[in-house]
Amino acid sequence: MPADYDKGAYPEPPRQTPVVDKQTALPNPALILSKLFYYSVDLPVTTFRDAVDSIRAKNKIVYYHQKFRRVPDLTECKEGDYPCYYEAEMQWRRDYKVDQEIVKVIQERLRACQQREGHSYQQNCSKEIHRFMY
């Protein structure tokens, strides 16, 4: 350390943390109420929720992974078999929605390719055009 060190410019930090001066001997009521709320309400509810969440995480069913069994076509149903008619109709509607989504994806890819390639899209986007047309 240099000899011309100025102790007034750089005072030493205090050696001990100052003690808080309590004004009263009574405990803080806000602290008591917060601890009472924590142990009587918050802790049991949080513990219960964590237990339920851990059970749910093991048995989680994702709605978009629902699998439907394939049913016979409407032409394969026997005459007067109304449940078969209904199931075939619902199968057709599900298939139709899936086909619509596939067409949307192909259209989006074709539009993106056309936007990206500009005037030469017919040459460079032939794969997308072929998928869309056939």
N, C-alpha and C positions, 0 to 999 in steps of 0.2 A: 504494500500500500504506500502511495506517495506521502511525502512528509507534509505537503501543503493541503492535506485533506481537511475540508471544512465540515465540522460536525453539525453546524447549524443549517447548512444547505441540505444535508441528507440525514435527517434524524433516524435513530434506530427505532424499529417497530416495537410496540410494547411486548414485554416478555410473557404476560399472562392475559388471558381473555378476561375482560372486566365482568364482574359478577352483577347480575340484574338485582336491582334494589327493590325488594317486595314491599308494597305499602301495607299489606294486611296479612294476617296469618290464615285467613279463610281461603279455601280453594276457589278457583275460577269456575263460576257456574256454567259458562259457555263451554268450557272444556269438559265438564261433567256431562252436560247434555249431548255434546257431540259424541263422546265415548258411549253413552247410554244408547243413542240412536244407532251407532255403528254395530255394537254387539247384539242389540235386540232386534234390529230390522235389517240392516244392510248386509251383515255377514251371513245370516241364515239364507236370505234371499239369493245372494250371490252364489253361495255354495250349492243351493238347490238348482239354480239355473245352470251352473257349470256341470252338475251331474246329469241334468236332462240333455244338455248340449252334447255331452260325450256319448250318451246313449243314441241320440239322433244321428250323430256323425257316423256311427257304425252302420245304421240302417237307412241311410239316405237314399231316397228314390228320386231320380231325376225325371221330370215330367217329359222331357223330349227324348228319352230313351224307351218310351213305351213301345212294346212290340205287340202287333196285332197278328193273329193267326190268319192265314189265307183261307178264304171261304170259296165255295164253288161259284162259278159264274152264274148270272141270272138265267142263262139258257140251260144250265145243268140242274136247276131247281125243279122239283116235281110240281105238278099242277096242284094249286091250293096250299102249298107249303109257304105260308106267309112269313114265318120267321126267317126262312131261307131267302125269300124275296128281300126282306129288310136288310139282312146281313150282306147280301150281294150288292144292294144299293149303297150301303155305307162303305163297302169295300171300293166300289167304283168311285165314290166321292173322294175318299182318301187318295186313291191313285190319281184322280184328276188334279187334286191340290198339289201332289208331289210333281206331276208333270208340269203344272203351271210354274212352280218354283224353278224347275230345271230350265224351262224356257226363259224365265226372267234372268237367270244367271248367264245363259248363253247370250242373250240380248245385251246385257251389261258388258260382257267381254267383247262383243262385236263393236259396240259403241265406243268403248275405251280404245280398241285397236284403231278404229276409224279416226278418232280424235288424235291419237298418237302419231299415226302414219300420214295423215293429211291426204293429198291427192293420190298418192300411190298405195292407198289402202287395199284396192282390189288385188294387187299383186302380193302385198306383204301380209294381208289378213285372209288369205285364201282358206286356211284351215278353219277359222271362225265362221266365215261365210258358208263353207261347206256344211259345218255342224248346224248352222241356223236353218239352212235350206232343206236339209235332209234329215 
